[in-house]
Amino acid sequence: MQTDLTDRVAIVTGAGKGLGRAYALALARAGAAVVVNNRRHPGQADDETSAARVVAEIAAAGGTAIADYSSVEAEDSGARMVEAALHAFGRLDILIANAAAPQAASFHKLSLAEFRAVFDVGFLGTLHLVHAAWPVLRENGYGRVILTSSSAGRYGQHGLSAYGASKSAVDSLVRTLAAEGGARGILVNGVSPYAQTQMTAAHIRGEMAEVFAPERVAPLVVWLAGETCTVTGAILVAGGGRFRRVNAVETPSLAVETGFADLMERLTVAPAVSHSSSNRAFDTLLVECGLEPRSPIGD
């Protein structure tokens, strides 16, 4: 059964190419009106931008879209996109924060300014949009928010310190906003894509490029954006037409017996468990220490 997004309005950042373009086209095919965001490069006229080209593709296929040229790291970018959606379409239902910036150097070679440039797009660019739209979604009593995660944020990767840090922050935002938004009908999830894009072209090429086409991630994003989706707080890996769910896990707590080296060995082989929230993780530790669990913190 296909997801019907008729009368829904979506904002997609970084939508001029790659994954963002695939998401915008798929949302429009499902019936959504789309604000296609991608920065305008110096010297470009409106009709020369990647965002305008995607809008033209959507229109040619019978869909509805407008272009937005905000740079997501600018503090007012989120407010501008939200205002554009409300002005053009009168509502806002779906956020897809996809914009990212590449990192081309190891940590010791990065200046703080270079680190911030990557982090600001990856995390603050996401935050600016969600923070501006959150009051609108709360007032609606409905929202679907899909943020872009990455394995670099979960596991680390040589040469991706700033990018990975930004995505680790996004994962935390997903889980926290899912906890806060549920009572208002706002579902928040993360998608961690493996896809052939401008950022990954050096590594995903040849036969791999076809298998990991961005269009193979888009169906999950459209489903998460739909009314029938009830999942929230999930980080979902997507690539090659296959999917995983990410779970944060901890071992049970153990006491030191002969020393910390021995403790590390025992923790390495201990069974891992997942907790539904930071409160639950602490409650488990309280019980392991022979204490009573606390009452959970409310919304």
Contacts in CASP RR format, 6 or more apart in sequence:
PFRMAT RR
TARGET T0000
AUTHOR 0000-0000-0000
METHOD contacts of the structure
MODEL  1
MQTDLTDRVAIVTGAGKGLGRAYALALARAGAAVVVNNRRHPGQADDETS
AARVVAEIAAAGGTAIADYSSVEAEDSGARMVEAALHAFGRLDILIANAA
APQAASFHKLSLAEFRAVFDVGFLGTLHLVHAAWPVLRENGYGRVILTSS
SAGRYGQHGLSAYGASKSAVDSLVRTLAAEGGARGILVNGVSPYAQTQMT
AAHIRGEMAEVFAPERVAPLVVWLAGETCTVTGAILVAGGGRFRRVNAVE
TPSLAVETGFADLMERLTVAPAVSHSSSNRAFDTLLVECGLEPRSPIGD
2 30 0 8 1.000
3 30 0 8 1.000
3 222 0 8 1.000
3 223 0 8 1.000
3 225 0 8 1.000
3 226 0 8 1.000
3 228 0 8 1.000
4 30 0 8 1.000
4 31 0 8 1.000
4 226 0 8 1.000
4 227 0 8 1.000
5 27 0 8 1.000
5 30 0 8 1.000
5 31 0 8 1.000
5 32 0 8 1.000
5 94 0 8 1.000
5 222 0 8 1.000
5 225 0 8 1.000
5 226 0 8 1.000
6 30 0 8 1.000
6 31 0 8 1.000
6 32 0 8 1.000
8 31 0 8 1.000
8 32 0 8 1.000
8 33 0 8 1.000
8 93 0 8 1.000
8 94 0 8 1.000
8 225 0 8 1.000
8 226 0 8 1.000
9 32 0 8 1.000
9 33 0 8 1.000
9 34 0 8 1.000
9 35 0 8 1.000
9 85 0 8 1.000
9 89 0 8 1.000
9 90 0 8 1.000
9 91 0 8 1.000
9 92 0 8 1.000
9 93 0 8 1.000
9 94 0 8 1.000
10 24 0 8 1.000
10 27 0 8 1.000
10 32 0 8 1.000
10 33 0 8 1.000
10 34 0 8 1.000
10 35 0 8 1.000
10 93 0 8 1.000
10 94 0 8 1.000
10 95 0 8 1.000
10 96 0 8 1.000
10 225 0 8 1.000
11 34 0 8 1.000
11 35 0 8 1.000
11 37 0 8 1.000
11 68 0 8 1.000
11 81 0 8 1.000
11 82 0 8 1.000
11 85 0 8 1.000
11 92 0 8 1.000
11 94 0 8 1.000
11 95 0 8 1.000
11 96 0 8 1.000
11 129 0 8 1.000
11 133 0 8 1.000
12 20 0 8 1.000
12 23 0 8 1.000
12 24 0 8 1.000
12 27 0 8 1.000
12 34 0 8 1.000
12 35 0 8 1.000
12 36 0 8 1.000
12 37 0 8 1.000
12 96 0 8 1.000
12 98 0 8 1.000
13 20 0 8 1.000
13 37 0 8 1.000
13 38 0 8 1.000
13 72 0 8 1.000
13 81 0 8 1.000
13 96 0 8 1.000
13 97 0 8 1.000
13 98 0 8 1.000
13 99 0 8 1.000
13 125 0 8 1.000
13 126 0 8 1.000
13 129 0 8 1.000
14 20 0 8 1.000
14 37 0 8 1.000
14 38 0 8 1.000
14 39 0 8 1.000
14 72 0 8 1.000
14 98 0 8 1.000
14 99 0 8 1.000
14 100 0 8 1.000
15 21 0 8 1.000
15 23 0 8 1.000
15 24 0 8 1.000
15 34 0 8 1.000
15 36 0 8 1.000
15 37 0 8 1.000
15 38 0 8 1.000
15 51 0 8 1.000
15 54 0 8 1.000
15 96 0 8 1.000
15 98 0 8 1.000
16 24 0 8 1.000
16 36 0 8 1.000
16 38 0 8 1.000
16 49 0 8 1.000
16 50 0 8 1.000
16 51 0 8 1.000
16 53 0 8 1.000
16 54 0 8 1.000
17 38 0 8 1.000
17 50 0 8 1.000
17 197 0 8 1.000
17 198 0 8 1.000
18 195 0 8 1.000
18 197 0 8 1.000
18 198 0 8 1.000
18 214 0 8 1.000
19 98 0 8 1.000
19 148 0 8 1.000
19 193 0 8 1.000
19 195 0 8 1.000
19 197 0 8 1.000
19 214 0 8 1.000
19 217 0 8 1.000
19 218 0 8 1.000
20 96 0 8 1.000
20 98 0 8 1.000
20 214 0 8 1.000
21 50 0 8 1.000
21 54 0 8 1.000
21 214 0 8 1.000
22 213 0 8 1.000
22 214 0 8 1.000
22 215 0 8 1.000
22 217 0 8 1.000
22 218 0 8 1.000
23 96 0 8 1.000
23 98 0 8 1.000
23 217 0 8 1.000
23 218 0 8 1.000
23 221 0 8 1.000
23 222 0 8 1.000
24 34 0 8 1.000
24 36 0 8 1.000
24 54 0 8 1.000
24 58 0 8 1.000
24 65 0 8 1.000
25 54 0 8 1.000
25 57 0 8 1.000
25 58 0 8 1.000
25 61 0 8 1.000
25 218 0 8 1.000
26 215 0 8 1.000
26 218 0 8 1.000
26 219 0 8 1.000
26 221 0 8 1.000
26 222 0 8 1.000
27 34 0 8 1.000
27 94 0 8 1.000
27 96 0 8 1.000
27 221 0 8 1.000
27 222 0 8 1.000
27 225 0 8 1.000
28 34 0 8 1.000
28 58 0 8 1.000
28 61 0 8 1.000
28 62 0 8 1.000
28 63 0 8 1.000
28 64 0 8 1.000
28 65 0 8 1.000
29 61 0 8 1.000
29 63 0 8 1.000
30 222 0 8 1.000
30 225 0 8 1.000
31 63 0 8 1.000
32 93 0 8 1.000
32 94 0 8 1.000
32 225 0 8 1.000
33 63 0 8 1.000
33 64 0 8 1.000
33 65 0 8 1.000
33 88 0 8 1.000
33 89 0 8 1.000
34 58 0 8 1.000
34 64 0 8 1.000
34 65 0 8 1.000
34 66 0 8 1.000
35 65 0 8 1.000
35 66 0 8 1.000
35 67 0 8 1.000
35 68 0 8 1.000
35 81 0 8 1.000
35 84 0 8 1.000
35 85 0 8 1.000
35 88 0 8 1.000
36 51 0 8 1.000
36 54 0 8 1.000
36 55 0 8 1.000
36 58 0 8 1.000
36 65 0 8 1.000
36 66 0 8 1.000
36 67 0 8 1.000
36 68 0 8 1.000
37 51 0 8 1.000
37 67 0 8 1.000
37 68 0 8 1.000
37 69 0 8 1.000
37 70 0 8 1.000
37 72 0 8 1.000
37 81 0 8 1.000
37 99 0 8 1.000
38 49 0 8 1.000
38 50 0 8 1.000
38 51 0 8 1.000
38 54 0 8 1.000
38 67 0 8 1.000
38 68 0 8 1.000
38 69 0 8 1.000
38 99 0 8 1.000
39 69 0 8 1.000
39 70 0 8 1.000
39 71 0 8 1.000
39 72 0 8 1.000
40 46 0 8 1.000
40 49 0 8 1.000
40 51 0 8 1.000
40 69 0 8 1.000
41 49 0 8 1.000
46 52 0 8 1.000
46 67 0 8 1.000
46 69 0 8 1.000
49 67 0 8 1.000
49 69 0 8 1.000
51 67 0 8 1.000
51 68 0 8 1.000
51 69 0 8 1.000
52 67 0 8 1.000
54 65 0 8 1.000
54 67 0 8 1.000
55 65 0 8 1.000
55 66 0 8 1.000
55 67 0 8 1.000
58 64 0 8 1.000
58 65 0 8 1.000
59 65 0 8 1.000
64 89 0 8 1.000
66 84 0 8 1.000
66 88 0 8 1.000
68 80 0 8 1.000
68 81 0 8 1.000
68 84 0 8 1.000
70 76 0 8 1.000
70 77 0 8 1.000
70 78 0 8 1.000
70 80 0 8 1.000
70 81 0 8 1.000
71 77 0 8 1.000
72 78 0 8 1.000
72 97 0 8 1.000
72 99 0 8 1.000
72 121 0 8 1.000
72 122 0 8 1.000
72 124 0 8 1.000
72 125 0 8 1.000
72 126 0 8 1.000
72 128 0 8 1.000
72 129 0 8 1.000
73 117 0 8 1.000
73 120 0 8 1.000
73 121 0 8 1.000
73 124 0 8 1.000
73 125 0 8 1.000
73 128 0 8 1.000
74 128 0 8 1.000
75 128 0 8 1.000
76 128 0 8 1.000
77 125 0 8 1.000
77 128 0 8 1.000
77 129 0 8 1.000
78 125 0 8 1.000
78 128 0 8 1.000
78 129 0 8 1.000
78 131 0 8 1.000
78 132 0 8 1.000
78 133 0 8 1.000
79 128 0 8 1.000
79 132 0 8 1.000
81 129 0 8 1.000
81 132 0 8 1.000
81 133 0 8 1.000
82 92 0 8 1.000
82 129 0 8 1.000
82 132 0 8 1.000
82 133 0 8 1.000
82 136 0 8 1.000
85 91 0 8 1.000
85 92 0 8 1.000
86 92 0 8 1.000
86 136 0 8 1.000
91 140 0 8 1.000
92 133 0 8 1.000
92 136 0 8 1.000
92 137 0 8 1.000
92 140 0 8 1.000
93 137 0 8 1.000
93 140 0 8 1.000
93 142 0 8 1.000
93 143 0 8 1.000
93 144 0 8 1.000
94 143 0 8 1.000
94 144 0 8 1.000
94 145 0 8 1.000
94 146 0 8 1.000
94 225 0 8 1.000
94 226 0 8 1.000
95 129 0 8 1.000
95 130 0 8 1.000
95 133 0 8 1.000
95 137 0 8 1.000
95 143 0 8 1.000
95 144 0 8 1.000
95 145 0 8 1.000
95 146 0 8 1.000
96 146 0 8 1.000
96 221 0 8 1.000
96 225 0 8 1.000
97 125 0 8 1.000
97 126 0 8 1.000
97 129 0 8 1.000
97 130 0 8 1.000
97 145 0 8 1.000
97 146 0 8 1.000
97 147 0 8 1.000
97 148 0 8 1.000
97 170 0 8 1.000
98 148 0 8 1.000
99 121 0 8 1.000
99 122 0 8 1.000
99 125 0 8 1.000
99 126 0 8 1.000
100 121 0 8 1.000
100 122 0 8 1.000
100 148 0 8 1.000
100 163 0 8 1.000
100 199 0 8 1.000
101 117 0 8 1.000
101 118 0 8 1.000
101 121 0 8 1.000
101 122 0 8 1.000
101 163 0 8 1.000
102 118 0 8 1.000
102 163 0 8 1.000
102 199 0 8 1.000
103 110 0 8 1.000
103 118 0 8 1.000
103 159 0 8 1.000
103 160 0 8 1.000
103 161 0 8 1.000
103 162 0 8 1.000
103 163 0 8 1.000
105 114 0 8 1.000
105 159 0 8 1.000
106 158 0 8 1.000
106 159 0 8 1.000
106 161 0 8 1.000
107 115 0 8 1.000
107 159 0 8 1.000
107 161 0 8 1.000
110 161 0 8 1.000
110 162 0 8 1.000
114 162 0 8 1.000
115 161 0 8 1.000
115 162 0 8 1.000
116 162 0 8 1.000
117 162 0 8 1.000
118 162 0 8 1.000
118 163 0 8 1.000
118 166 0 8 1.000
119 162 0 8 1.000
119 163 0 8 1.000
119 165 0 8 1.000
119 166 0 8 1.000
121 166 0 8 1.000
122 148 0 8 1.000
122 163 0 8 1.000
122 166 0 8 1.000
122 167 0 8 1.000
122 170 0 8 1.000
123 165 0 8 1.000
123 166 0 8 1.000
123 167 0 8 1.000
123 169 0 8 1.000
123 170 0 8 1.000
123 173 0 8 1.000
126 147 0 8 1.000
126 148 0 8 1.000
126 170 0 8 1.000
126 173 0 8 1.000
127 173 0 8 1.000
130 145 0 8 1.000
130 147 0 8 1.000
130 173 0 8 1.000
130 177 0 8 1.000
133 145 0 8 1.000
134 177 0 8 1.000
134 186 0 8 1.000
137 143 0 8 1.000
137 145 0 8 1.000
137 184 0 8 1.000
137 186 0 8 1.000
138 181 0 8 1.000
138 184 0 8 1.000
138 186 0 8 1.000
141 184 0 8 1.000
141 185 0 8 1.000
141 186 0 8 1.000
142 185 0 8 1.000
142 186 0 8 1.000
143 185 0 8 1.000
143 186 0 8 1.000
143 187 0 8 1.000
144 186 0 8 1.000
144 187 0 8 1.000
144 224 0 8 1.000
144 225 0 8 1.000
144 226 0 8 1.000
144 229 0 8 1.000
145 177 0 8 1.000
145 186 0 8 1.000
145 187 0 8 1.000
145 188 0 8 1.000
145 189 0 8 1.000
146 188 0 8 1.000
146 189 0 8 1.000
146 190 0 8 1.000
146 191 0 8 1.000
146 221 0 8 1.000
146 224 0 8 1.000
146 225 0 8 1.000
147 170 0 8 1.000
147 173 0 8 1.000
147 174 0 8 1.000
147 188 0 8 1.000
147 189 0 8 1.000
147 190 0 8 1.000
147 191 0 8 1.000
148 167 0 8 1.000
148 170 0 8 1.000
148 190 0 8 1.000
148 191 0 8 1.000
148 192 0 8 1.000
148 193 0 8 1.000
149 167 0 8 1.000
149 170 0 8 1.000
149 171 0 8 1.000
149 174 0 8 1.000
149 190 0 8 1.000
149 191 0 8 1.000
149 192 0 8 1.000
149 235 0 8 1.000
149 246 0 8 1.000
150 163 0 8 1.000
150 164 0 8 1.000
150 167 0 8 1.000
150 192 0 8 1.000
151 157 0 8 1.000
151 192 0 8 1.000
151 237 0 8 1.000
152 160 0 8 1.000
152 163 0 8 1.000
152 164 0 8 1.000
152 167 0 8 1.000
153 163 0 8 1.000
153 164 0 8 1.000
153 165 0 8 1.000
153 167 0 8 1.000
153 168 0 8 1.000
153 171 0 8 1.000
154 167 0 8 1.000
154 168 0 8 1.000
154 171 0 8 1.000
154 192 0 8 1.000
154 246 0 8 1.000
156 164 0 8 1.000
157 164 0 8 1.000
170 190 0 8 1.000
171 190 0 8 1.000
171 235 0 8 1.000
174 188 0 8 1.000
174 189 0 8 1.000
174 190 0 8 1.000
174 233 0 8 1.000
174 234 0 8 1.000
174 235 0 8 1.000
175 233 0 8 1.000
175 277 0 8 1.000
177 186 0 8 1.000
177 188 0 8 1.000
178 187 0 8 1.000
178 188 0 8 1.000
178 189 0 8 1.000
178 232 0 8 1.000
178 233 0 8 1.000
179 233 0 8 1.000
179 277 0 8 1.000
179 299 0 8 1.000
180 299 0 8 1.000
181 187 0 8 1.000
181 188 0 8 1.000
181 232 0 8 1.000
182 232 0 8 1.000
183 299 0 8 1.000
187 224 0 8 1.000
187 229 0 8 1.000
187 230 0 8 1.000
187 231 0 8 1.000
187 232 0 8 1.000
187 233 0 8 1.000
188 232 0 8 1.000
188 233 0 8 1.000
189 224 0 8 1.000
189 231 0 8 1.000
189 232 0 8 1.000
189 233 0 8 1.000
189 234 0 8 1.000
189 235 0 8 1.000
189 236 0 8 1.000
190 233 0 8 1.000
190 234 0 8 1.000
190 235 0 8 1.000
190 236 0 8 1.000
191 217 0 8 1.000
191 220 0 8 1.000
191 221 0 8 1.000
191 224 0 8 1.000
191 235 0 8 1.000
191 236 0 8 1.000
191 238 0 8 1.000
192 235 0 8 1.000
192 236 0 8 1.000
192 237 0 8 1.000
192 238 0 8 1.000
192 246 0 8 1.000
193 214 0 8 1.000
193 217 0 8 1.000
193 237 0 8 1.000
193 238 0 8 1.000
193 239 0 8 1.000
194 204 0 8 1.000
194 212 0 8 1.000
194 217 0 8 1.000
194 237 0 8 1.000
194 238 0 8 1.000
194 239 0 8 1.000
194 240 0 8 1.000
195 204 0 8 1.000
195 212 0 8 1.000
195 213 0 8 1.000
195 214 0 8 1.000
195 216 0 8 1.000
195 217 0 8 1.000
195 239 0 8 1.000
196 204 0 8 1.000
196 205 0 8 1.000
196 208 0 8 1.000
196 209 0 8 1.000
196 212 0 8 1.000
196 213 0 8 1.000
196 214 0 8 1.000
197 214 0 8 1.000
201 209 0 8 1.000
204 212 0 8 1.000
211 240 0 8 1.000
212 239 0 8 1.000
212 240 0 8 1.000
213 240 0 8 1.000
216 238 0 8 1.000
216 239 0 8 1.000
216 240 0 8 1.000
216 241 0 8 1.000
217 238 0 8 1.000
217 239 0 8 1.000
217 241 0 8 1.000
220 236 0 8 1.000
220 238 0 8 1.000
220 243 0 8 1.000
223 229 0 8 1.000
224 231 0 8 1.000
224 236 0 8 1.000
234 245 0 8 1.000
234 246 0 8 1.000
235 245 0 8 1.000
235 246 0 8 1.000
236 243 0 8 1.000
236 244 0 8 1.000
236 245 0 8 1.000
236 246 0 8 1.000
237 243 0 8 1.000
237 244 0 8 1.000
237 245 0 8 1.000
237 246 0 8 1.000
247 274 0 8 1.000
248 274 0 8 1.000
248 275 0 8 1.000
249 272 0 8 1.000
249 273 0 8 1.000
249 274 0 8 1.000
250 272 0 8 1.000
250 273 0 8 1.000
250 274 0 8 1.000
250 275 0 8 1.000
250 281 0 8 1.000
251 267 0 8 1.000
251 270 0 8 1.000
251 271 0 8 1.000
251 272 0 8 1.000
251 273 0 8 1.000
252 270 0 8 1.000
252 271 0 8 1.000
252 273 0 8 1.000
252 284 0 8 1.000
252 288 0 8 1.000
253 285 0 8 1.000
253 288 0 8 1.000
253 289 0 8 1.000
254 263 0 8 1.000
254 266 0 8 1.000
254 267 0 8 1.000
254 270 0 8 1.000
256 262 0 8 1.000
256 263 0 8 1.000
257 263 0 8 1.000
273 284 0 8 1.000
275 281 0 8 1.000
275 284 0 8 1.000
277 296 0 8 1.000
279 294 0 8 1.000
279 296 0 8 1.000
279 297 0 8 1.000
280 296 0 8 1.000
282 294 0 8 1.000
283 293 0 8 1.000
283 294 0 8 1.000
283 296 0 8 1.000
284 293 0 8 1.000
286 292 0 8 1.000
286 293 0 8 1.000
286 294 0 8 1.000
287 293 0 8 1.000
END
